[in-house]
Amino acid sequence: MATATVHADVRPVRESRSAGVVAPLQRIGSLDLVRGAIMVLMAIDHVRVYSGVPAGGPSPGIFFTRWITHFCAPGFVFFAGTAAYLQGRKIARPDLARYLITRGLMLIVLELTVIKASWTFNVNYSQFLLAGVIWMLGWCMVLLAAFIYLPLRAVGALGLLIILGQSAFGAIGGALPQSVHPLWEFIYPVGAELRLGQNGPNVTVLYTIVPWIGVMCAGYAFGSIMTLPDNERRRWCIRIGLTATVLFLLIAGAQVARGTAADGPPAYVRLLNQQKYPASVLFLMMTLGPLIGLLPFAERARGWIAETLTLFGRVPFFYYLLHIPLIHALALVVNFLRVGQAHGERYATAPYVSIPPDQRWSLALLYLVWLIAVAILYVLCRRYAGRKAHNPSAWMRYV
């Protein structure tokens, strides 16, 4: 997870009533905990990729194994915007813009190099290139660096306008000359094939800039709510979260009620199976509503589970960089133990893999490997977080 970093302890920043100045910025524990939960859920989906289990399916177990991970990308992007706002409370605006541009470009490069190699264990660019979530997150940070010079309300309004009016970008792209359509695929899908050169690899754009830049802008504006006094902040989080969730249930529920159930999927599938690529308004309501509404409850969470999730949330990008090659390596080990061969060739175009149905993992094995991966990541993240807290290097502010 590539978010800007918010420093110090667990209470949000607020204005000093006596002196009229801003108190030193402190780390917000609820954001770390929710961000850590997102990281753990994300690992389920990536273990699923290497297991060959399809993204959704006929059984509730397979469907919800995929559905629960839908909260990850919206949480990544939204809280990256929130963290950028909080970062801007302690540094000058030009410094924040420079940080966002530098970090964003770094993410784009890492997506095409380290992360690609982690997915596939090769550096073969002749088959395909993937513009995935880290690619999108990087470009959104670069764009946000310009938007932060607008008034805060304008940034929030722009974000909501992009989310709600995203279909306009499809109409605009469709009206452009055909020669522009491949490049427009990075902004919003228009059904064009994107290839590097005449004989180069296809580029798969999994996450377009729209509507995600709108989500990041909305998250940036939401950062101001996280600096309010405790009770006021909690009221706003619950109010926003409940409103988005209830609106989703009303609109999506009405669509399900009007639909035809004969020989179709169950009602819960039609309700929850919202469009992710590109992320529809209903998809974002379904995911961001609960995440925002749960923040006040995350503040009160205690115990080892909360501590573990908070640890992951403090070093999210370190976790991200490690979890893909770790899961990939575990998949090769599992394959060898099951069938006597690692079958590394199956993952040459990961995260797009094709495994014969009779060799796919069971859900029980999928979740066992997930738990093993999370346990290993906990040990590594704990050591890194300790080093980052007590003896940080300059590069650590970016990872």
C-alpha positions in Angstrom: 0.0 0.0 0.0 1.6 3.2 -1.0 0.3 6.0 1.1 1.9 9.2 2.4 3.1 8.7 6.0 1.5 10.4 9.0 3.9 10.6 12.0 3.7 10.2 15.8 1.3 8.5 18.1 -2.5 7.8 18.1 -4.4 11.0 18.6 -5.5 13.4 15.8 -4.1 16.9 15.4 -6.4 19.7 16.6 -6.1 23.4 17.1 -4.9 24.7 20.5 -7.8 26.6 22.1 -5.5 28.5 24.4 -2.8 29.6 21.9 -4.7 29.4 18.6 -2.0 27.4 17.0 -1.9 23.9 15.5 -0.6 21.2 17.8 2.2 18.9 16.6 0.9 16.4 14.2 0.3 13.0 15.7 -0.2 9.6 14.2 -3.8 8.6 13.8 -4.2 5.0 15.1 -7.6 4.3 13.4 -6.2 5.0 10.0 -3.2 2.7 10.6 -5.5 -0.1 11.8 -8.0 0.2 8.9 -5.1 0.5 6.5 -3.5 -2.6 8.0 -6.8 -4.5 7.7 -6.9 -3.6 4.0 -3.3 -5.0 3.6 -4.3 -8.3 5.2 -7.4 -8.6 3.0 -5.4 -7.8 -0.1 -3.2 -10.8 0.6 -6.3 -13.1 0.4 -6.9 -12.0 -3.2 -3.3 -12.4 -4.3 -3.1 -15.9 -2.8 -6.3 -16.6 -4.7 -4.6 -15.5 -7.9 -1.8 -18.0 -7.5 -4.2 -20.8 -6.3 -6.2 -20.6 -9.5 -9.4 -20.1 -7.7 -11.6 -17.9 -9.9 -12.5 -14.3 -9.1 -16.0 -15.0 -7.9 -17.9 -18.2 -8.6 -21.0 -20.3 -8.0 -20.4 -21.0 -4.3 -20.8 -18.4 -1.5 -17.3 -19.3 -0.3 -15.6 -18.4 -3.6 -17.8 -15.4 -4.1 -17.1 -13.8 -0.7 -13.4 -14.7 -0.9 -13.2 -12.3 -3.8 -15.8 -9.8 -2.7 -14.2 -9.1 0.7 -11.1 -7.9 -1.1 -13.0 -5.3 -3.0 -12.5 -2.9 -0.1 -8.7 -2.8 -0.7 -8.3 -0.6 -3.8 -10.8 2.1 -2.7 -9.2 2.1 0.8 -5.7 2.4 -0.8 -6.6 5.4 -2.8 -8.9 7.2 -0.5 -6.6 7.0 2.6 -3.6 7.9 0.5 -5.4 11.2 -0.2 -6.2 11.5 3.5 -2.5 10.9 4.5 -1.4 13.5 1.9 -3.6 16.1 3.6 -2.3 15.2 7.1 1.3 15.3 5.7 0.6 18.8 4.4 -0.3 19.9 7.9 3.4 19.8 8.9 5.2 20.7 5.7 4.9 23.6 3.3 2.6 23.1 0.2 5.5 23.2 -2.3 7.3 20.5 -0.3 4.1 18.4 -0.2 3.8 18.7 -4.0 7.4 17.7 -4.5 6.9 14.7 -2.2 3.8 13.6 -4.1 5.5 13.9 -7.5 8.6 12.1 -6.3 6.7 9.3 -4.6 4.2 9.0 -7.5 6.9 8.6 -10.1 8.8 6.1 -7.9 5.6 4.0 -7.7 5.2 4.1 -11.5 8.7 2.8 -12.0 8.4 0.1 -9.3 5.1 -1.1 -10.9 7.0 -1.7 -14.2 10.1 -3.3 -12.7 10.1 -4.7 -9.2 6.4 -5.4 -8.9 6.2 -6.9 -12.4 9.2 -9.2 -11.5 7.5 -10.1 -8.2 4.3 -11.2 -10.0 6.0 -13.3 -12.7 9.6 -14.0 -11.5 10.8 -12.9 -14.9 11.7 -9.6 -16.6 10.2 -10.6 -20.0 8.4 -7.6 -21.4 7.5 -9.2 -24.7 4.3 -10.8 -23.5 2.4 -8.1 -21.8 2.6 -5.1 -19.4 0.2 -4.4 -16.6 -0.9 -0.9 -15.5 -2.0 -2.1 -12.0 -3.0 -0.5 -8.8 0.4 0.9 -7.9 0.7 2.4 -11.4 -2.6 4.2 -10.9 -1.8 5.3 -7.4 1.5 6.8 -8.6 -0.2 8.9 -11.4 -3.0 10.0 -9.0 -0.3 11.3 -6.6 1.3 13.2 -9.4 -2.0 14.8 -10.3 -2.9 15.5 -6.7 0.4 17.5 -6.4 -1.3 20.1 -8.7 -4.7 19.9 -7.1 -3.5 20.7 -3.6 -3.1 24.3 -4.6 -6.8 24.6 -5.0 -9.0 25.5 -2.0 -9.8 22.4 0.1 -13.5 22.4 -0.7 -12.7 22.7 -4.4 -10.5 19.6 -4.2 -13.3 17.7 -2.4 -16.0 18.9 -4.9 -13.7 18.1 -7.8 -13.2 14.6 -6.5 -17.0 13.9 -6.1 -17.7 15.4 -9.5 -15.2 13.1 -11.1 -16.6 10.0 -9.3 -20.3 10.9 -10.1 -19.6 12.1 -13.6 -17.1 9.5 -14.7 -19.2 8.2 -17.6 -18.6 11.6 -19.3 -14.9 10.6 -19.7 -16.1 7.6 -21.7 -18.2 9.8 -23.9 -15.4 12.3 -24.4 -12.9 9.5 -25.2 -15.4 8.0 -27.7 -15.7 11.3 -29.5 -12.0 11.7 -29.9 -10.1 10.5 -33.1 -9.4 6.8 -33.2 -5.7 7.5 -33.0 -6.1 8.9 -29.5 -8.2 6.0 -28.2 -5.3 3.8 -27.1 -3.8 6.6 -24.9 -7.3 7.4 -23.6 -7.4 3.8 -22.2 -5.1 5.1 -19.4 -7.8 7.7 -18.4 -11.0 5.8 -19.0 -11.9 2.7 -21.0 -13.1 3.2 -24.6 -12.4 -0.4 -25.8 -9.2 0.3 -27.7 -6.3 -2.1 -27.9 -3.1 -0.6 -26.3 0.2 -2.0 -27.7 3.8 -0.7 -27.4 5.0 -0.4 -30.9 3.9 -2.4 -33.9 5.1 -5.7 -32.6 5.4 -4.9 -28.9 3.5 -6.3 -26.0 -0.1 -5.5 -25.1 -0.6 -3.2 -22.2 -3.4 -4.2 -19.9 -4.8 -1.1 -18.0 -6.4 -2.7 -15.0 -6.9 0.6 -13.1 -7.7 3.8 -15.1 -7.0 7.3 -13.8 -10.7 8.0 -13.7 -12.5 7.6 -11.3 -9.5 6.9 -8.9 -8.1 10.5 -9.0 -11.6 11.6 -7.8 -11.4 9.1 -5.0 -8.0 10.4 -3.9 -9.2 14.0 -4.1 -12.2 13.1 -1.9 -9.8 11.4 0.5 -7.6 14.5 0.6 -10.6 16.6 1.6 -11.7 14.0 4.1 -8.4 14.6 5.9 -9.8 17.8 7.3 -12.4 15.7 9.2 -9.7 13.6 10.7 -8.3 16.7 12.4 -11.5 17.6 14.2 -12.0 17.1 17.9 -12.8 13.5 18.8 -16.6 13.5 19.2 -17.1 15.7 16.1 -14.8 13.6 14.0 -16.6 10.4 15.0 -20.0 11.9 14.2 -18.9 13.0 10.8 -17.3 9.6 10.0 -20.4 7.7 11.0 -22.7 10.2 9.2 -20.7 10.0 5.9 -20.2 6.2 6.1 -23.9 5.5 6.9 -25.1 7.8 4.2 -23.0 6.2 1.5 -23.9 2.6 2.7 -27.6 3.3 2.9 -27.6 5.0 -0.5 -25.9 2.0 -2.0 -28.4 -0.4 -0.4 -31.4 1.6 -1.6 -30.1 2.1 -5.2 -28.6 -1.3 -5.7 -31.5 -3.0 -3.9 -34.0 -1.3 -6.3 -32.0 -2.5 -9.3 -32.1 -6.0 -7.9 -35.8 -5.8 -7.3 -36.4 -4.6 -10.9 -34.2 -7.3 -12.4 -35.1 -10.8 -13.5 -34.3 -13.6 -11.0 -35.1 -16.5 -13.3 -32.1 -18.6 -14.0 -29.9 -15.8 -12.9 -27.5 -15.5 -10.0 -28.8 -15.2 -6.4 -30.0 -11.8 -5.2 -27.0 -11.3 -2.9 -24.7 -11.7 -5.9 -26.6 -9.2 -8.0 -26.6 -6.8 -5.1 -22.9 -7.1 -4.2 -21.3 -7.8 -7.6 -20.8 -4.2 -8.6 -18.5 -3.0 -11.4 -14.9 -2.6 -10.3 -13.1 -2.0 -13.7 -13.6 0.9 -13.9 -15.0 1.4 -10.4 -18.7 2.4 -10.6 -20.3 4.9 -8.2 -22.2 2.0 -6.5 -18.9 0.0 -6.1 -17.3 3.0 -4.4 -20.4 3.5 -2.1 -20.4 -0.1 -1.2 -16.7 -0.1 -0.2 -15.9 3.4 1.0 -19.1 3.8 3.0 -18.3 1.0 5.5 -14.6 1.8 5.7 -15.3 5.4 6.7 -18.1 4.5 9.0 -15.9 2.0 10.9 -13.1 4.4 11.6 -14.6 5.6 15.0 -14.8 1.9 16.1 -11.3 1.3 15.0 -10.2 3.9 17.4 -11.5 1.8 20.3 -10.0 -1.5 19.1 -7.6 -3.2 21.5 -5.8 -6.5 21.7 -3.2 -8.4 19.6 -5.3 -8.4 16.4 -5.6 -4.6 16.5 -1.9 -4.2 17.3 -1.0 -6.5 14.4 -3.2 -4.6 11.9 -1.8 -1.3 13.2 1.7 -2.5 12.7 1.0 -3.4 9.0 -0.7 -0.1 8.6 2.4 1.8 9.7 4.6 0.2 7.0 2.1 -0.5 4.2 4.3 -0.1 1.2 7.0 -2.3 2.7 4.3 -4.9 3.3 3.1 -4.5 -0.3 6.6 -4.9 -1.9 7.2 -8.1 0.1 3.8 -9.8 0.0 3.7 -10.6 -3.8 7.1 -12.4 -4.1 6.4 -14.1 -0.8 3.0 -15.4 -2.0 4.5 -16.4 -5.4 7.3 -18.4 -3.7 4.8 -20.1 -1.3 2.7 -21.0 -4.4 5.6 -22.7 -6.0 6.3 -24.7 -2.8 2.7 -25.7 -2.5 2.5 -26.9 -6.1 5.7 -28.9 -5.6 4.3 -30.6 -2.5 1.0 -31.3 -4.2 2.0 -32.5 -7.6 5.8 -32.8 -7.6 6.3 -29.8 -9.8 6.5 -26.1 -9.0 4.8 -25.1 -12.3 6.4 -21.7 -12.4 5.3 -21.3 -16.1 1.7 -20.9 -14.9 2.6 -17.5 -13.4 4.5 -16.1 -16.4 1.7 -13.5 -16.9 0.5 -13.2 -13.3 -1.8 -11.8 -12.0 -3.5 -13.5 -15.0 -3.0 -17.2 -14.6 -4.7 -20.3 -15.9 -4.7 -23.5 -13.9 -6.6 -26.6 -14.8 -9.8 -26.9 -12.6 -8.7 -30.2 -11.2 -5.4 -28.7 -9.9 -6.8 -25.5 -8.3 -6.4 -25.2 -4.6 -9.3 -25.7 -2.2 -10.4 -22.7 -0.2 -9.0 -24.4 3.0 -5.6 -24.5 1.4 -5.9 -21.0 0.1 -6.6 -19.6 3.6 -3.9 -21.7 5.2 -1.3 -20.3 2.8 -2.7 -16.8 3.4 -2.2 -17.2 7.2 1.4 -18.5 6.7 2.1 -15.5 4.5 0.7 -13.0 7.0 2.6 -14.6 9.8 5.9 -14.2 7.9 5.1 -10.7 6.9 4.4 -9.8 10.5 7.9 -10.8 11.6 9.5 -8.8 8.7 7.3 -5.7 9.1 7.9 -5.6 12.9 11.6 -5.5 12.3 11.3 -2.9 9.6 9.0 -0.7 11.7 11.4 -0.9 14.6 14.3 0.2 12.4 12.2 2.9 10.8 11.1 4.3 14.2 14.5 4.3 15.9 17.2 4.5 13.2 15.5 5.7 9.9 17.3 6.1 6.6 16.4 8.9 4.2 14.8 6.5 1.7 12.5 5.0 4.4 10.1 8.0 4.2 9.2 6.6 0.7 8.7 3.0 1.8 
